[in-house]
């Protein structure tokens, strides 16, 4: 019985730890479009960092310089970029 409880506790710990990692890897952020090119959009984030985003990661293709955008940060890079409403 004691061995089963240990296995259940370990499994629960793995599930809780994994869900924490997933939520920590994705964050919402915003910034301003500073350059729009054919295949890349450059965004100046609110924290001052500048990101180059491939057009395939941009949801709204008609972005212009100066547009405010929102995006998700996954593994340190913006994805799902869309104009901020």
PyMOL Python script that loads the backbone (N, CA, C, O; Angstrom):
from pymol import cmd

cmd.read_pdbstr("""\
ATOM      1  N   UNK A   1       0.824  -1.204   0.000  1.00  0.00           N
ATOM      2  CA  UNK A   1       0.000   0.000   0.000  1.00  0.00           C
ATOM      3  C   UNK A   1       0.865   1.265   0.000  1.00  0.00           C
ATOM      4  O   UNK A   1       0.584   2.231  -0.709  1.00  0.00           O
ATOM      5  N   UNK A   2       1.913   1.232   0.805  1.00  0.00           N
ATOM      6  CA  UNK A   2       2.786   2.404   0.917  1.00  0.00           C
ATOM      7  C   UNK A   2       3.477   2.704  -0.416  1.00  0.00           C
ATOM      8  O   UNK A   2       3.659   3.870  -0.765  1.00  0.00           O
ATOM      9  N   UNK A   3       3.865   1.663  -1.165  1.00  0.00           N
ATOM     10  CA  UNK A   3       4.515   1.828  -2.455  1.00  0.00           C
ATOM     11  C   UNK A   3       3.572   2.493  -3.461  1.00  0.00           C
ATOM     12  O   UNK A   3       4.003   3.328  -4.256  1.00  0.00           O
ATOM     13  N   UNK A   4       2.290   2.126  -3.432  1.00  0.00           N
ATOM     14  CA  UNK A   4       1.300   2.726  -4.334  1.00  0.00           C
ATOM     15  C   UNK A   4       1.120   4.207  -4.043  1.00  0.00           C
ATOM     16  O   UNK A   4       1.005   5.012  -4.967  1.00  0.00           O
ATOM     17  N   UNK A   5       1.095   4.571  -2.769  1.00  0.00           N
ATOM     18  CA  UNK A   5       0.967   5.979  -2.403  1.00  0.00           C
ATOM     19  C   UNK A   5       2.170   6.789  -2.879  1.00  0.00           C
ATOM     20  O   UNK A   5       2.018   7.930  -3.316  1.00  0.00           O
ATOM     21  N   UNK A   6       3.352   6.208  -2.796  1.00  0.00           N
ATOM     22  CA  UNK A   6       4.557   6.883  -3.287  1.00  0.00           C
ATOM     23  C   UNK A   6       4.505   7.109  -4.786  1.00  0.00           C
ATOM     24  O   UNK A   6       4.894   8.170  -5.275  1.00  0.00           O
ATOM     25  N   UNK A   7       4.024   6.111  -5.516  1.00  0.00           N
ATOM     26  CA  UNK A   7       3.905   6.239  -6.977  1.00  0.00           C
ATOM     27  C   UNK A   7       2.874   7.307  -7.332  1.00  0.00           C
ATOM     28  O   UNK A   7       3.104   8.116  -8.230  1.00  0.00           O
ATOM     29  N   UNK A   8       1.747   7.313  -6.635  1.00  0.00           N
ATOM     30  CA  UNK A   8       0.704   8.318  -6.891  1.00  0.00           C
ATOM     31  C   UNK A   8       1.223   9.719  -6.580  1.00  0.00           C
ATOM     32  O   UNK A   8       0.973  10.652  -7.343  1.00  0.00           O
ATOM     33  N   UNK A   9       1.936   9.879  -5.478  1.00  0.00           N
ATOM     34  CA  UNK A   9       2.485  11.181  -5.101  1.00  0.00           C
ATOM     35  C   UNK A   9       3.500  11.666  -6.137  1.00  0.00           C
ATOM     36  O   UNK A   9       3.517  12.845  -6.491  1.00  0.00           O
ATOM     37  N   UNK A  10       4.341  10.757  -6.617  1.00  0.00           N
ATOM     38  CA  UNK A  10       5.336  11.128  -7.628  1.00  0.00           C
ATOM     39  C   UNK A  10       4.647  11.517  -8.935  1.00  0.00           C
ATOM     40  O   UNK A  10       5.056  12.479  -9.585  1.00  0.00           O
ATOM     41  N   UNK A  11       3.620  10.788  -9.322  1.00  0.00           N
ATOM     42  CA  UNK A  11       2.892  11.105 -10.555  1.00  0.00           C
ATOM     43  C   UNK A  11       2.210  12.463 -10.445  1.00  0.00           C
ATOM     44  O   UNK A  11       2.231  13.246 -11.394  1.00  0.00           O
ATOM     45  N   UNK A  12       1.617  12.741  -9.314  1.00  0.00           N
ATOM     46  CA  UNK A  12       0.969  14.031  -9.091  1.00  0.00           C
ATOM     47  C   UNK A  12       1.986  15.172  -9.144  1.00  0.00           C
ATOM     48  O   UNK A  12       1.704  16.225  -9.716  1.00  0.00           O
ATOM     49  N   UNK A  13       3.146  14.972  -8.561  1.00  0.00           N
ATOM     50  CA  UNK A  13       4.189  15.991  -8.596  1.00  0.00           C
ATOM     51  C   UNK A  13       4.636  16.270 -10.033  1.00  0.00           C
ATOM     52  O   UNK A  13       4.849  17.425 -10.400  1.00  0.00           O
ATOM     53  N   UNK A  14       4.777  15.230 -10.840  1.00  0.00           N
ATOM     54  CA  UNK A  14       5.172  15.406 -12.250  1.00  0.00           C
ATOM     55  C   UNK A  14       4.108  16.190 -12.999  1.00  0.00           C
ATOM     56  O   UNK A  14       4.445  17.092 -13.766  1.00  0.00           O
ATOM     57  N   UNK A  15       2.843  15.874 -12.802  1.00  0.00           N
ATOM     58  CA  UNK A  15       1.749  16.583 -13.477  1.00  0.00           C
ATOM     59  C   UNK A  15       1.737  18.056 -13.080  1.00  0.00           C
ATOM     60  O   UNK A  15       1.632  18.925 -13.946  1.00  0.00           O
ATOM     61  N   UNK A  16       1.842  18.344 -11.807  1.00  0.00           N
ATOM     62  CA  UNK A  16       1.839  19.733 -11.346  1.00  0.00           C
ATOM     63  C   UNK A  16       3.047  20.505 -11.874  1.00  0.00           C
ATOM     64  O   UNK A  16       2.902  21.653 -12.295  1.00  0.00           O
ATOM     65  N   UNK A  17       4.213  19.907 -11.860  1.00  0.00           N
ATOM     66  CA  UNK A  17       5.419  20.553 -12.359  1.00  0.00           C
ATOM     67  C   UNK A  17       5.304  20.818 -13.856  1.00  0.00           C
ATOM     68  O   UNK A  17       5.680  21.894 -14.319  1.00  0.00           O
ATOM     69  N   UNK A  18       4.794  19.864 -14.613  1.00  0.00           N
ATOM     70  CA  UNK A  18       4.650  20.017 -16.066  1.00  0.00           C
ATOM     71  C   UNK A  18       3.686  21.139 -16.405  1.00  0.00           C
ATOM     72  O   UNK A  18       3.960  21.927 -17.311  1.00  0.00           O
ATOM     73  N   UNK A  19       2.575  21.232 -15.709  1.00  0.00           N
ATOM     74  CA  UNK A  19       1.608  22.289 -16.000  1.00  0.00           C
ATOM     75  C   UNK A  19       2.176  23.660 -15.673  1.00  0.00           C
ATOM     76  O   UNK A  19       1.844  24.638 -16.342  1.00  0.00           O
ATOM     77  N   UNK A  20       3.022  23.750 -14.659  1.00  0.00           N
ATOM     78  CA  UNK A  20       3.675  25.011 -14.318  1.00  0.00           C
ATOM     79  C   UNK A  20       4.643  25.423 -15.425  1.00  0.00           C
ATOM     80  O   UNK A  20       4.702  26.600 -15.780  1.00  0.00           O
ATOM     81  N   UNK A  21       5.390  24.490 -15.967  1.00  0.00           N
ATOM     82  CA  UNK A  21       6.312  24.800 -17.056  1.00  0.00           C
ATOM     83  C   UNK A  21       5.581  25.283 -18.290  1.00  0.00           C
ATOM     84  O   UNK A  21       6.023  26.237 -18.930  1.00  0.00           O
ATOM     85  N   UNK A  22       4.483  24.655 -18.641  1.00  0.00           N
ATOM     86  CA  UNK A  22       3.720  25.055 -19.826  1.00  0.00           C
ATOM     87  C   UNK A  22       3.197  26.465 -19.670  1.00  0.00           C
ATOM     88  O   UNK A  22       3.301  27.260 -20.603  1.00  0.00           O
ATOM     89  N   UNK A  23       2.638  26.802 -18.521  1.00  0.00           N
ATOM     90  CA  UNK A  23       2.107  28.148 -18.329  1.00  0.00           C
ATOM     91  C   UNK A  23       3.228  29.182 -18.269  1.00  0.00           C
ATOM     92  O   UNK A  23       3.010  30.329 -18.657  1.00  0.00           O
ATOM     93  N   UNK A  24       4.403  28.820 -17.803  1.00  0.00           N
ATOM     94  CA  UNK A  24       5.514  29.760 -17.719  1.00  0.00           C
ATOM     95  C   UNK A  24       6.138  30.021 -19.083  1.00  0.00           C
ATOM     96  O   UNK A  24       6.756  31.068 -19.276  1.00  0.00           O
ATOM     97  N   UNK A  25       5.998  29.119 -20.017  1.00  0.00           N
ATOM     98  CA  UNK A  25       6.620  29.283 -21.317  1.00  0.00           C
ATOM     99  C   UNK A  25       5.832  30.201 -22.246  1.00  0.00           C
ATOM    100  O   UNK A  25       6.395  30.707 -23.217  1.00  0.00           O
ATOM    101  N   UNK A  26       4.557  30.429 -21.979  1.00  0.00           N
ATOM    102  CA  UNK A  26       3.735  31.267 -22.825  1.00  0.00           C
ATOM    103  C   UNK A  26       3.295  32.486 -22.039  1.00  0.00           C
ATOM    104  O   UNK A  26       2.692  32.360 -20.974  1.00  0.00           O
ATOM    105  N   UNK A  27       3.595  33.662 -22.560  1.00  0.00           N
ATOM    106  CA  UNK A  27       3.196  34.896 -21.906  1.00  0.00           C
ATOM    107  C   UNK A  27       2.676  35.864 -22.955  1.00  0.00           C
ATOM    108  O   UNK A  27       3.130  35.847 -24.099  1.00  0.00           O
ATOM    109  N   UNK A  28       1.728  36.709 -22.571  1.00  0.00           N
ATOM    110  CA  UNK A  28       1.200  37.738 -23.464  1.00  0.00           C
ATOM    111  C   UNK A  28       2.053  38.989 -23.325  1.00  0.00           C
ATOM    112  O   UNK A  28       2.509  39.330 -22.233  1.00  0.00           O
ATOM    113  N   UNK A  29       2.260  39.663 -24.442  1.00  0.00           N
ATOM    114  CA  UNK A  29       3.041  40.897 -24.438  1.00  0.00           C
ATOM    115  C   UNK A  29       2.518  41.823 -25.525  1.00  0.00           C
ATOM    116  O   UNK A  29       1.677  41.436 -26.336  1.00  0.00           O
ATOM    117  N   UNK A  30       3.024  43.048 -25.533  1.00  0.00           N
ATOM    118  CA  UNK A  30       2.630  44.005 -26.559  1.00  0.00           C
ATOM    119  C   UNK A  30       3.830  44.838 -26.968  1.00  0.00           C
ATOM    120  O   UNK A  30       4.844  44.888 -26.272  1.00  0.00           O
ATOM    121  N   UNK A  31       3.692  45.487 -28.110  1.00  0.00           N
ATOM    122  CA  UNK A  31       4.757  46.331 -28.619  1.00  0.00           C
ATOM    123  C   UNK A  31       4.290  47.142 -29.808  1.00  0.00           C
ATOM    124  O   UNK A  31       3.096  47.202 -30.104  1.00  0.00           O
ATOM    125  N   UNK A  32       5.247  47.771 -30.494  1.00  0.00           N
ATOM    126  CA  UNK A  32       4.960  48.618 -31.641  1.00  0.00           C
ATOM    127  C   UNK A  32       5.737  48.112 -32.842  1.00  0.00           C
ATOM    128  O   UNK A  32       6.918  47.781 -32.741  1.00  0.00           O
ATOM    129  N   UNK A  33       5.055  48.058 -33.986  1.00  0.00           N
ATOM    130  CA  UNK A  33       5.714  47.653 -35.229  1.00  0.00           C
ATOM    131  C   UNK A  33       6.641  48.786 -35.658  1.00  0.00           C
ATOM    132  O   UNK A  33       6.212  49.933 -35.780  1.00  0.00           O
ATOM    133  N   UNK A  34       7.933  48.457 -35.889  1.00  0.00           N
ATOM    134  CA  UNK A  34       8.878  49.496 -36.319  1.00  0.00           C
ATOM    135  C   UNK A  34       9.329  49.301 -37.761  1.00  0.00           C
ATOM    136  O   UNK A  34       9.761  50.260 -38.401  1.00  0.00           O
ATOM    137  N   UNK A  35       9.238  48.074 -38.290  1.00  0.00           N
ATOM    138  CA  UNK A  35       9.607  47.800 -39.682  1.00  0.00           C
ATOM    139  C   UNK A  35       8.712  46.672 -40.202  1.00  0.00           C
ATOM    140  O   UNK A  35       8.487  45.677 -39.513  1.00  0.00           O
ATOM    141  N   UNK A  36       8.205  46.843 -41.431  1.00  0.00           N
ATOM    142  CA  UNK A  36       7.451  45.779 -42.086  1.00  0.00           C
ATOM    143  C   UNK A  36       8.145  45.490 -43.410  1.00  0.00           C
ATOM    144  O   UNK A  36       8.252  46.359 -44.275  1.00  0.00           O
ATOM    145  N   UNK A  37       8.612  44.255 -43.550  1.00  0.00           N
ATOM    146  CA  UNK A  37       9.241  43.815 -44.792  1.00  0.00           C
ATOM    147  C   UNK A  37       8.428  42.658 -45.353  1.00  0.00           C
ATOM    148  O   UNK A  37       7.441  42.237 -44.750  1.00  0.00           O
ATOM    149  N   UNK A  38       8.838  42.152 -46.494  1.00  0.00           N
ATOM    150  CA  UNK A  38       8.077  41.090 -47.152  1.00  0.00           C
ATOM    151  C   UNK A  38       7.950  39.835 -46.281  1.00  0.00           C
ATOM    152  O   UNK A  38       6.868  39.252 -46.201  1.00  0.00           O
ATOM    153  N   UNK A  39       9.027  39.416 -45.635  1.00  0.00           N
ATOM    154  CA  UNK A  39       9.014  38.164 -44.874  1.00  0.00           C
ATOM    155  C   UNK A  39       9.211  38.344 -43.374  1.00  0.00           C
ATOM    156  O   UNK A  39       9.101  37.380 -42.616  1.00  0.00           O
ATOM    157  N   UNK A  40       9.504  39.584 -42.932  1.00  0.00           N
ATOM    158  CA  UNK A  40       9.810  39.829 -41.513  1.00  0.00           C
ATOM    159  C   UNK A  40       9.147  41.120 -41.043  1.00  0.00           C
ATOM    160  O   UNK A  40       9.071  42.104 -41.778  1.00  0.00           O
ATOM    161  N   UNK A  41       8.674  41.090 -39.810  1.00  0.00           N
ATOM    162  CA  UNK A  41       8.157  42.278 -39.133  1.00  0.00           C
ATOM    163  C   UNK A  41       9.032  42.495 -37.906  1.00  0.00           C
ATOM    164  O   UNK A  41       9.305  41.557 -37.158  1.00  0.00           O
ATOM    165  N   UNK A  42       9.472  43.737 -37.701  1.00  0.00           N
ATOM    166  CA  UNK A  42      10.242  44.042 -36.494  1.00  0.00           C
ATOM    167  C   UNK A  42       9.334  44.747 -35.502  1.00  0.00           C
ATOM    168  O   UNK A  42       8.602  45.674 -35.847  1.00  0.00           O
ATOM    169  N   UNK A  43       9.402  44.279 -34.251  1.00  0.00           N
ATOM    170  CA  UNK A  43       8.559  44.822 -33.188  1.00  0.00           C
ATOM    171  C   UNK A  43       9.437  45.311 -32.053  1.00  0.00           C
ATOM    172  O   UNK A  43      10.358  44.620 -31.615  1.00  0.00           O
ATOM    173  N   UNK A  44       9.139  46.509 -31.585  1.00  0.00           N
ATOM    174  CA  UNK A  44       9.795  47.045 -30.382  1.00  0.00           C
ATOM    175  C   UNK A  44       8.854  46.764 -29.219  1.00  0.00           C
ATOM    176  O   UNK A  44       7.765  47.333 -29.137  1.00  0.00           O
ATOM    177  N   UNK A  45       9.279  45.889 -28.329  1.00  0.00           N
ATOM    178  CA  UNK A  45       8.452  45.474 -27.200  1.00  0.00           C
ATOM    179  C   UNK A  45       8.369  46.570 -26.152  1.00  0.00           C
ATOM    180  O   UNK A  45       9.196  47.482 -26.122  1.00  0.00           O
ATOM    181  N   UNK A  46       7.378  46.473 -25.305  1.00  0.00           N
ATOM    182  CA  UNK A  46       7.194  47.452 -24.228  1.00  0.00           C
ATOM    183  C   UNK A  46       8.397  47.500 -23.293  1.00  0.00           C
ATOM    184  O   UNK A  46       8.661  48.531 -22.674  1.00  0.00           O
ATOM    185  N   UNK A  47       9.137  46.380 -23.186  1.00  0.00           N
ATOM    186  CA  UNK A  47      10.317  46.348 -22.313  1.00  0.00           C
ATOM    187  C   UNK A  47      11.576  46.860 -23.000  1.00  0.00           C
ATOM    188  O   UNK A  47      12.659  46.834 -22.415  1.00  0.00           O
ATOM    189  N   UNK A  48      11.437  47.332 -24.262  1.00  0.00           N
ATOM    190  CA  UNK A  48      12.573  47.908 -24.983  1.00  0.00           C
ATOM    191  C   UNK A  48      13.287  46.953 -25.914  1.00  0.00           C
ATOM    192  O   UNK A  48      14.099  47.391 -26.728  1.00  0.00           O
ATOM    193  N   UNK A  49      13.010  45.663 -25.822  1.00  0.00           N
ATOM    194  CA  UNK A  49      13.644  44.691 -26.715  1.00  0.00           C
ATOM    195  C   UNK A  49      13.049  44.805 -28.112  1.00  0.00           C
ATOM    196  O   UNK A  49      11.881  45.156 -28.280  1.00  0.00           O
ATOM    197  N   UNK A  50      13.876  44.501 -29.113  1.00  0.00           N
ATOM    198  CA  UNK A  50      13.409  44.477 -30.490  1.00  0.00           C
ATOM    199  C   UNK A  50      13.418  43.042 -30.983  1.00  0.00           C
ATOM    200  O   UNK A  50      14.411  42.328 -30.841  1.00  0.00           O
ATOM    201  N   UNK A  51      12.298  42.627 -31.566  1.00  0.00           N
ATOM    202  CA  UNK A  51      12.154  41.268 -32.081  1.00  0.00           C
ATOM    203  C   UNK A  51      11.926  41.299 -33.578  1.00  0.00           C
ATOM    204  O   UNK A  51      11.239  42.181 -34.094  1.00  0.00           O
ATOM    205  N   UNK A  52      12.504  40.332 -34.275  1.00  0.00           N
ATOM    206  CA  UNK A  52      12.184  40.098 -35.678  1.00  0.00           C
ATOM    207  C   UNK A  52      11.263  38.897 -35.721  1.00  0.00           C
ATOM    208  O   UNK A  52      11.602  37.825 -35.218  1.00  0.00           O
ATOM    209  N   UNK A  53      10.098  39.076 -36.322  1.00  0.00           N
ATOM    210  CA  UNK A  53       9.087  38.029 -36.366  1.00  0.00           C
ATOM    211  C   UNK A  53       8.861  37.632 -37.817  1.00  0.00           C
ATOM    212  O   UNK A  53       8.611  38.481 -38.672  1.00  0.00           O
ATOM    213  N   UNK A  54       8.950  36.339 -38.085  1.00  0.00           N
ATOM    214  CA  UNK A  54       8.676  35.855 -39.435  1.00  0.00           C
ATOM    215  C   UNK A  54       7.204  36.078 -39.751  1.00  0.00           C
ATOM    216  O   UNK A  54       6.347  35.961 -38.875  1.00  0.00           O
ATOM    217  N   UNK A  55       6.919  36.398 -40.995  1.00  0.00           N
ATOM    218  CA  UNK A  55       5.554  36.680 -41.411  1.00  0.00           C
ATOM    219  C   UNK A  55       4.616  35.493 -41.134  1.00  0.00           C
ATOM    220  O   UNK A  55       3.419  35.698 -40.934  1.00  0.00           O
ATOM    221  N   UNK A  56       5.137  34.266 -41.118  1.00  0.00           N
ATOM    222  CA  UNK A  56       4.291  33.105 -40.825  1.00  0.00           C
ATOM    223  C   UNK A  56       3.769  33.134 -39.389  1.00  0.00           C
ATOM    224  O   UNK A  56       2.768  32.481 -39.094  1.00  0.00           O
ATOM    225  N   UNK A  57       4.421  33.872 -38.491  1.00  0.00           N
ATOM    226  CA  UNK A  57       3.976  33.989 -37.105  1.00  0.00           C
ATOM    227  C   UNK A  57       3.092  35.209 -36.878  1.00  0.00           C
ATOM    228  O   UNK A  57       2.730  35.518 -35.743  1.00  0.00           O
ATOM    229  N   UNK A  58       2.743  35.906 -37.967  1.00  0.00           N
ATOM    230  CA  UNK A  58       1.901  37.096 -37.882  1.00  0.00           C
ATOM    231  C   UNK A  58       0.491  36.717 -38.323  1.00  0.00           C
ATOM    232  O   UNK A  58       0.293  36.250 -39.444  1.00  0.00           O
ATOM    233  N   UNK A  59      -0.483  36.918 -37.445  1.00  0.00           N
ATOM    234  CA  UNK A  59      -1.868  36.571 -37.763  1.00  0.00           C
ATOM    235  C   UNK A  59      -2.502  37.597 -38.694  1.00  0.00           C
ATOM    236  O   UNK A  59      -3.308  37.248 -39.557  1.00  0.00           O
ATOM    237  N   UNK A  60      -2.139  38.849 -38.517  1.00  0.00           N
ATOM    238  CA  UNK A  60      -2.726  39.931 -39.308  1.00  0.00           C
ATOM    239  C   UNK A  60      -1.669  40.452 -40.278  1.00  0.00           C
ATOM    240  O   UNK A  60      -0.700  41.086 -39.861  1.00  0.00           O
ATOM    241  N   UNK A  61      -1.852  40.187 -41.558  1.00  0.00           N
ATOM    242  CA  UNK A  61      -0.818  40.463 -42.555  1.00  0.00           C
ATOM    243  C   UNK A  61      -0.735  41.923 -42.976  1.00  0.00           C
ATOM    244  O   UNK A  61       0.252  42.309 -43.602  1.00  0.00           O
ATOM    245  N   UNK A  62      -1.724  42.749 -42.660  1.00  0.00           N
ATOM    246  CA  UNK A  62      -1.705  44.143 -43.121  1.00  0.00           C
ATOM    247  C   UNK A  62      -1.180  45.111 -42.061  1.00  0.00           C
ATOM    248  O   UNK A  62      -1.704  46.215 -41.919  1.00  0.00           O
ATOM    249  N   UNK A  63      -0.164  44.710 -41.327  1.00  0.00           N
ATOM    250  CA  UNK A  63       0.438  45.583 -40.323  1.00  0.00           C
ATOM    251  C   UNK A  63       1.232  46.692 -40.985  1.00  0.00           C
ATOM    252  O   UNK A  63       1.808  46.520 -42.059  1.00  0.00           O
ATOM    253  N   UNK A  64       1.248  47.837 -40.314  1.00  0.00           N
ATOM    254  CA  UNK A  64       2.007  48.994 -40.802  1.00  0.00           C
ATOM    255  C   UNK A  64       2.911  49.494 -39.678  1.00  0.00           C
ATOM    256  O   UNK A  64       2.669  49.220 -38.502  1.00  0.00           O
ATOM    257  N   UNK A  65       3.945  50.224 -40.054  1.00  0.00           N
ATOM    258  CA  UNK A  65       4.827  50.843 -39.075  1.00  0.00           C
ATOM    259  C   UNK A  65       4.004  51.724 -38.141  1.00  0.00           C
ATOM    260  O   UNK A  65       3.179  52.517 -38.595  1.00  0.00           O
ATOM    261  N   UNK A  66       4.227  51.585 -36.853  1.00  0.00           N
ATOM    262  CA  UNK A  66       3.503  52.360 -35.857  1.00  0.00           C
ATOM    263  C   UNK A  66       2.324  51.636 -35.241  1.00  0.00           C
ATOM    264  O   UNK A  66       1.805  52.076 -34.216  1.00  0.00           O
ATOM    265  N   UNK A  67       1.881  50.519 -35.847  1.00  0.00           N
ATOM    266  CA  UNK A  67       0.768  49.756 -35.294  1.00  0.00           C
ATOM    267  C   UNK A  67       1.148  49.156 -33.943  1.00  0.00           C
ATOM    268  O   UNK A  67       2.264  48.668 -33.762  1.00  0.00           O
ATOM    269  N   UNK A  68       0.224  49.197 -33.012  1.00  0.00           N
ATOM    270  CA  UNK A  68       0.397  48.524 -31.732  1.00  0.00           C
ATOM    271  C   UNK A  68      -0.050  47.082 -31.925  1.00  0.00           C
ATOM    272  O   UNK A  68      -1.095  46.823 -32.522  1.00  0.00           O
ATOM    273  N   UNK A  69       0.748  46.141 -31.415  1.00  0.00           N
ATOM    274  CA  UNK A  69       0.431  44.728 -31.576  1.00  0.00           C
ATOM    275  C   UNK A  69       0.493  43.998 -30.239  1.00  0.00           C
ATOM    276  O   UNK A  69       1.160  44.431 -29.299  1.00  0.00           O
ATOM    277  N   UNK A  70      -0.224  42.878 -30.187  1.00  0.00           N
ATOM    278  CA  UNK A  70      -0.149  41.955 -29.063  1.00  0.00           C
ATOM    279  C   UNK A  70       0.347  40.631 -29.617  1.00  0.00           C
ATOM    280  O   UNK A  70       0.108  40.305 -30.780  1.00  0.00           O
ATOM    281  N   UNK A  71       1.034  39.878 -28.783  1.00  0.00           N
ATOM    282  CA  UNK A  71       1.565  38.595 -29.219  1.00  0.00           C
ATOM    283  C   UNK A  71       1.821  37.716 -28.015  1.00  0.00           C
ATOM    284  O   UNK A  71       1.823  38.178 -26.874  1.00  0.00           O
ATOM    285  N   UNK A  72       2.036  36.450 -28.285  1.00  0.00           N
ATOM    286  CA  UNK A  72       2.427  35.510 -27.246  1.00  0.00           C
ATOM    287  C   UNK A  72       3.928  35.303 -27.350  1.00  0.00           C
ATOM    288  O   UNK A  72       4.476  35.254 -28.452  1.00  0.00           O
ATOM    289  N   UNK A  73       4.588  35.184 -26.224  1.00  0.00           N
ATOM    290  CA  UNK A  73       6.017  34.890 -26.209  1.00  0.00           C
ATOM    291  C   UNK A  73       6.169  33.410 -25.857  1.00  0.00           C
ATOM    292  O   UNK A  73       5.803  32.974 -24.765  1.00  0.00           O
ATOM    293  N   UNK A  74       6.708  32.659 -26.793  1.00  0.00           N
ATOM    294  CA  UNK A  74       6.932  31.231 -26.599  1.00  0.00           C
ATOM    295  C   UNK A  74       8.416  30.971 -26.804  1.00  0.00           C
ATOM    296  O   UNK A  74       8.970  31.257 -27.865  1.00  0.00           O
ATOM    297  N   UNK A  75       9.046  30.428 -25.779  1.00  0.00           N
ATOM    298  CA  UNK A  75      10.483  30.143 -25.808  1.00  0.00           C
ATOM    299  C   UNK A  75      11.296  31.369 -26.218  1.00  0.00           C
ATOM    300  O   UNK A  75      12.257  31.261 -26.980  1.00  0.00           O
ATOM    301  N   UNK A  76      10.902  32.532 -25.707  1.00  0.00           N
ATOM    302  CA  UNK A  76      11.655  33.754 -25.932  1.00  0.00           C
ATOM    303  C   UNK A  76      11.416  34.469 -27.241  1.00  0.00           C
ATOM    304  O   UNK A  76      12.114  35.435 -27.549  1.00  0.00           O
ATOM    305  N   UNK A  77      10.430  34.014 -28.036  1.00  0.00           N
ATOM    306  CA  UNK A  77      10.169  34.711 -29.293  1.00  0.00           C
ATOM    307  C   UNK A  77       8.672  34.918 -29.499  1.00  0.00           C
ATOM    308  O   UNK A  77       7.864  34.084 -29.091  1.00  0.00           O
ATOM    309  N   UNK A  78       8.303  36.032 -30.133  1.00  0.00           N
ATOM    310  CA  UNK A  78       6.887  36.339 -30.349  1.00  0.00           C
ATOM    311  C   UNK A  78       6.248  35.435 -31.415  1.00  0.00           C
ATOM    312  O   UNK A  78       6.862  35.128 -32.437  1.00  0.00           O
ATOM    313  N   UNK A  79       5.032  35.027 -31.158  1.00  0.00           N
ATOM    314  CA  UNK A  79       4.204  34.297 -32.127  1.00  0.00           C
ATOM    315  C   UNK A  79       2.779  34.796 -32.012  1.00  0.00           C
ATOM    316  O   UNK A  79       2.427  35.460 -31.037  1.00  0.00           O
ATOM    317  N   UNK A  80       1.962  34.484 -32.991  1.00  0.00           N
ATOM    318  CA  UNK A  80       0.545  34.899 -33.021  1.00  0.00           C
ATOM    319  C   UNK A  80       0.420  36.401 -32.874  1.00  0.00           C
ATOM    320  O   UNK A  80      -0.343  36.884 -32.037  1.00  0.00           O
ATOM    321  N   UNK A  81       1.163  37.145 -33.678  1.00  0.00           N
ATOM    322  CA  UNK A  81       1.153  38.608 -33.621  1.00  0.00           C
ATOM    323  C   UNK A  81      -0.124  39.120 -34.275  1.00  0.00           C
ATOM    324  O   UNK A  81      -0.463  38.714 -35.387  1.00  0.00           O
ATOM    325  N   UNK A  82      -0.829  40.010 -33.588  1.00  0.00           N
ATOM    326  CA  UNK A  82      -2.061  40.600 -34.115  1.00  0.00           C
ATOM    327  C   UNK A  82      -2.144  42.059 -33.664  1.00  0.00           C
ATOM    328  O   UNK A  82      -1.586  42.437 -32.634  1.00  0.00           O
ATOM    329  N   UNK A  83      -2.846  42.865 -34.452  1.00  0.00           N
ATOM    330  CA  UNK A  83      -3.022  44.270 -34.134  1.00  0.00           C
ATOM    331  C   UNK A  83      -3.793  44.396 -32.822  1.00  0.00           C
ATOM    332  O   UNK A  83      -4.771  43.684 -32.594  1.00  0.00           O
ATOM    333  N   UNK A  84      -3.345  45.302 -31.972  1.00  0.00           N
ATOM    334  CA  UNK A  84      -3.972  45.526 -30.672  1.00  0.00           C
ATOM    335  C   UNK A  84      -5.240  46.357 -30.875  1.00  0.00           C
ATOM    336  O   UNK A  84      -5.224  47.387 -31.549  1.00  0.00           O
ATOM    337  N   UNK A  85      -6.308  45.898 -30.294  1.00  0.00           N
ATOM    338  CA  UNK A  85      -7.595  46.593 -30.439  1.00  0.00           C
ATOM    339  C   UNK A  85      -7.855  47.498 -29.272  1.00  0.00           C
ATOM    340  O   UNK A  85      -8.891  48.162 -29.224  1.00  0.00           O
TER     341      UNK A  85
END
""", "prot")
cmd.dss("prot")
cmd.show_as("cartoon", "prot")
cmd.util.cbc("prot")
cmd.orient("prot")
